[in-house]
């Protein structure tokens, strides 16, 4: 599966042993698993089922081939209906790259295959292109519902017995069975990733993490480059809608919500290229070899977010964007909205809690 781009590759920070295809359409990264992963995908976190048909349909009609979802997003059924319609209109399965994820309440070896099959059923597919372990930590599952157990005080019941290496062994079986073409991780830290690498037959080929101008994760990206793991940035625009979501769903408030789309440096660069600030934020990441999955339900913004291959940031502009990095202080998604999660032995950001 090959995708191309009109962008010059001369200034791209390429991952070692990852190949980039270029030409007229959408650019992609060759994963260590041997498959091509488009560098722009449609993110669907927070996308309501009633929004999905328009969003996915617009994306596919606009040339997107990469759709990202998760069991936890509760929209796989709606995405499956949109894909079915696209297939009925002549679209081919092999042209698409579909990612989904093992839920945090299914993070135990006995549940991997079950949730893999449930996701395939909802999506109406025989296989997914990427299956990710969504979180390194795990919650106890409600006995008769696909949801975590939550106590009266709002705290989550932690599954303290989960073993990420044992879970990964079951992930490998999903590749061998043909249900997943590639497998990877999400929200794992370096030590956690390395433990999987050192105890695996099939290595992770993708890591999906929060990554944007205020939280650029340079050291983690270098680590992934060394281990031939492609990096996917979720919330590459700073997740403008997350604040209201956290408040409404978890009654959780934080002041860590950057206005990246309105930042003066980003605005100045956008004006110079006659592009939107969203396009500049996405271009900054893609130009470094990072995959982006911006979420939108607006047809105009969905189309605009993919139009980032006809311009290139200069070295000076890249330096200006790099200078916006706030390190750990720029992280939005520390998952503390899951009350009590920091007490899980596999909570990935313990070192940041004391900073």
RAKA-V357714 format. One line per field, one symbol per residue. ss: DSSP state (a for helix, b for strand, c for the rest). psi: psi as a letter, one per 20 degrees, with the letter a starting at -180 (. if undefined). burial: b if it has 9 or more other ideal C-beta (glycine too) atoms within 8 Angstrom, else e. A space follows every 50 residues. Layout:
ss = ???
psi = ???
burial = ???
//
This chain:
ss = cccccccccccccccccccbbccccccbbbcccccbbbcbcbbcccccaa aaaaaaaaaaaccccbbbccaaaccaaaaaaaaaaaaaccccaaacbbbb bbcaaaccaaaaaaaaaaaaaaaccccbbbbbbcccccbcbccccccbcb cccccbcbcccccaaaaaaaaaaaaaaccbbbbbbbcccaaaaaaaaacc cccccbbbbbcbccbccaaaaaaaaacccbbbbbcccccccaaaaaaaaa cccccccccaaacaaaaaaaaaacccaaaaaaaaaaccccbbccbcccaa aaaaacccccccccaaaaaaaaccccaaaaccccccccccaaacccccca aaccc
psi = opqrqiqpjhjpnqqpjpqpqqdicpqrporiiiqpoqiproqjpioqhi hgggggggghhjiqioppaqhhikjhghgghgggggghjiqpgiiqoppr qpqijklqgiighghghgggggikqhqqhppqohqhrqqpqqhkqmqqpp rhjiqqopoiiqohghghhhghhhghijhphqqarpkqrghhghhggikq goqpiqpprppahimilgghggghghjloqppoqlijjmhihghgggghi lpqqjlnqmhhjphgggggghhilrrhghggghgghijkpqqmppqiogg hgghhimjjjrpprhghgggghiipjbhiipgnijiinpihiiphjpikh hihi.
burial = bebbbebeeeebeebeebebbbeeebbbbbbbbebbbbbbbbbbebbebe bbbbbbbbbbebebbbbbbbbebebbebbbbbbbbbbeeebeeeebbbbb bbbbbbbbbebbbbbbbbbbebbebebbbbbbbbbbbbbbbbeeeeebbe eeeeebbbbeebebbbbbbbbbbbbeeebbbbbbbbbbbeebbebbbeeb eebbbbbbbbbbbbbbbeebbebbbebbbbbbbbbbbbbbebbebbbeee eeebeebbebbebebbbebbeebebebbbbbbbbbbbbbbbbbbbbeeee bbbbbbebbebebeeebbebbeebbeebebbbbebbebbebeebebbbbe ebeee
//
